[in-house]
Amino acid sequence: MPPRTTPTQRQRRLGAEIKKMRTDAGLTAEYVAGLLGVDRGKVSNIESGIRNISADRLRTLATHCECTDDRYLAALLEFTEPPQSQWWDEYRGRLSPGLLDIAELEWHASRIQTIQTIHVPGLLQTEDYARSIFSTGLPALSRLEVELRVAHRMDRQRVLTRDRPVEYVGYVHEAALRMLFGGRDATRDQLKALAEAGERDNVSVRVVPVEVGSFPGAGHALLYTEGPVHRLDTAQLDSAHGPEFMHAERQLAKYRAHLDWMHRKSLSPDASRDFIQRIMHDL
């Protein structure tokens, strides 16, 4: 297969895991090239996600790297399977690759946790609420660009309602609940939808009241997806230049600690629903 020009985040992650496996075992790229029967440049391309690796070659590499974690290897082997057309492919070339990477990341997650301090989590937003957020961005988006992002955000919510829906936990700061995106009516409808979402079996919404005081993370929005094994978890933060994806163990440990703090300090799901409904009725 020819090399990719723009590998997805999932393809880059496979390459990063292969490189980590090789370096942890103390093997050089030249040695691996000889082992797999490819040239040195192809090994570099595999590790950067530009080229795929076959399942057989991955098994060979894992054996020589003395990788004994069968669940981890099985998960990596799934990464090597030829990509099938997915719903987000219809947005390819119309939205930034980073937005498509987020959708793919969520779709393959075994569990999703988010922290939001400014607005309601994207996977739980209504159309009008999402439209208000995208309409106020700078530089300003055209109406078509706004509607594309709204449609994409609504499509992302399929992960919560598909045949085998993902488990989702959303931590929402009280400040986000009181922001009037789209005005009072749009916010009231959004809070109603948020409270109803928390009643689904696979969705948990937990509010962090302002009375808790300071909190870790400096207000950054966090998307944390769990993989088949924790070594394949991913943390994603928003930035002015697009989404940033992190998977180094120290980074993951830091954000797991943030989530643990939120779990300890947030209201229970039932108390959160009542809290949301009180704010909604006060609007």
N, C-alpha and C positions, 0 to 999 in steps of 0.2 A: 504494500500500500504506500502511496506517496506521503511525504510528511505533511502534517497539518500546518496551516498558517496561523490559526488562532485556536489553540487547544482550550477546551473547557476547564473549569476549575476541577472537576472530577478527574479529567485526564491528567492535569498537572499534579493532582494529589497522588495518583498512582505512581507517577514518575518520582515524586519526592519520597514516597515510601520505598520504592526500589533503590533509590540512592542511599537512603538511610540504612536499609538492609545490607547493602554492599559495604558501606563505610564502617558500620558497626562490626562487620565480620573482618575488617582489615583487608579487603580485596581491592585491587586497583581496577580502574576502568579497562585497562589493557588486558588484565587477566580475565575479566568478565567477557570482554569481546571474544577472546579465544575460546572461552568456555561455551558461549552461545553460538559461536560460528558466525559472528558479524564483525564489521569493522568498528574501530574506536569511535568514529563519529556517530554511528548508529546508537551506541550505548549512551552517549551524551544526549542524543535526541529522545531516547526512551525516558531518560531521567528528567528531561524538561517537559515531557508530555507531548512533544511534537510527533513522535512515532509511538505506535502501540507495541505491546509485547504479547506474544502468543502465550496461551495457558501452559503449554509444554515447557517453553523457555523459562517462564516464571517458576514453575515447579523445580526445574533444574537449578536455577539460581538459589531458590529457597533451600534446597538440599545442601548445596555447597556453602551457604551462609549459616547452616545449622539452625534454621528457623523451625522451632518445635511447637509453635502456637498454631494448632490446626484451625481454630476459628478465625484467626487473623489471616492466615493464608487463604482460607476459603473465601473470605470477604474480598481479598485482593484479586482472586481469580474471577470474581463477579465483575470487577472493574475492567477486566480484559475482554469481556463479551462485546461483540459488535453492537454499537449503539442502535437502538430501535427508535423510530420516529415517535416523538412525544408531543404533548400539546404545546409546549413552549417553543417548539421549532417553527411554528407559524409566525412567531415574533422575530425570528432571526433575520438580521439585516434591517429591522425596523426599530428595535430597542437595543440598548447597549448590552454587550456580552455579560457584563456584571449582573444585570437584572435577570438574565436567563440562568446564570450560574446559581443565583439564589433559589430560583424555582427548582432547579435540578437538585440542589443540595437538600432542600426541604422534602422533595419527592422520595429521595432515597434514605431519609433519616428514619431511625427506629423510634426516636423521641425528639421533640422540639421544645426548647424553653426560650422565652424571650423576656427582656426587660425593656420597658418603655416609660419614659418620664415626661415626654412632651405631647405625645398623641397616643391614641388607642393602637394596639398592635395591628400590623397590616393584614394578617390572616383573619382578623375579626372586624375589619372595617366595612362600613356600608359604602355604596357607590357615591352618594352625595358627599359623605365625609372625606373619602379618598380624593374625590374631584377637587374639593376645596384645598386640600394639602398640595396637590400638584399644580393647581392654578396660581398659587402664591409663590412658587419657586422663582429664584433668580439665577441666571437670566430667565426671563419669562418664556414659557413654552407656548407653542401654537395650540389652537383648540384640538387639532388632530393629535398632536403629541400628548396632550393631557388625556384625551380619550383612550389612546393606546395604552398608557400607563394604568389608567383605571381598569380597563379590560384585563390587562395582564394581572393586576392585583386581585381582581375578582376570580380569575382563573387559578391563581395560586391557592385559593381557598379550597380547591378540589381535594387537596391532600387531607383535609379534615372530614370530608364527606364521602370519599371513595369507598369501595367495598371493604377494604381493610384500612380504616382511617388511622392516621398517626396519632399517638398520644401527644397532647399539647398542654403546656403550662405557660400562662402569660402573666407576668408580674407587671402591674400598672400602677404608677405613682398617682396619688390623688390629684396632683397638679395637672396631669394629662386629662383627667376626667372633667376638669373645669375649664379647659381651653375650648373656646367656642368656634371650632372650625366649621365654616359653613353657616354660622349663626345659631340661634337658640333651637330652632326647629330641627335642623340637621343634627345638632349635638344631642338633642333629646332622643331622636330616633336612633342615633348611634349608641347611646347608653342603654336604651331598651334592647337593642340587638346584642350588645355586649353581655348584659345580664342573662339573656336567653341562651347565648352561646355557652355560658358557664354551666348550663344545665345538661349539656350533652355528656355522655359517658366518657368520651375521650378528651374532653376539654376542661381545664381548670383555670379559672380567672381569680387572681389574688391581688388585692389592693394594698398598697403601702401608703398609709395615711401620713399627712404632713407632720403630724405630731411625733412621728418617729424621729424626726430631725435629720441630721446628716446621714449620708449613705455612701457606700463605695461606688466607684466607677465614674465619678464626676458627671453624672447625668448622661453618659453615653448610652445609646440604644444598643442592645446586645441580642444577637440571634445565636443560639447555641444548639447545634444539632448533634445527636448521638448516633454513632455508627453501630454496626453489628458488634464491634468490640470498642472499648473506650480509646484504644490507640488510634481509632479512625474518627474520633469526634472532631468537630470543627467549630470555631468561634468566628462570627462575622460581625464587624463593626462598620457603620456608615462613616464616610469621610467626604470632603468636598470633591474628591477626585473619583468617587465611586466606592463600591464595597471593598473592604479589606478582609481577607480570609486568613485565619491563623490556626495552626495545628501543632506548634511546638509544645512539648509536654509542660514546660513552665508556664506558657501562655494559657493552656487549657486549665491547668491547676488554679491559676489566678481567677479565671472566669467561673470555674466551678465554685470557688470560694465566694464569689459575688452572688451566685445563685443560691448558695446555702444560706447566706446572710438574708437575702430576700425571703427565703422560705421561713426563716425563723421570725422575721420582723413583720411579715405581711399578715393581713387578716385571713381567716379561714375562707374557703370558697363560699360557704353559706353567709358568713358575715360580710364578705366582699359583695355578694349579690345585693344584700340589704343596703349596704353603703352606696352602691351605684344607683339603686332605685331612689334613695333619699335625695341624692344630687339631682337625678332626673326630674323628680317631682318639684324641686325648688326652682327649676329653670322657667 
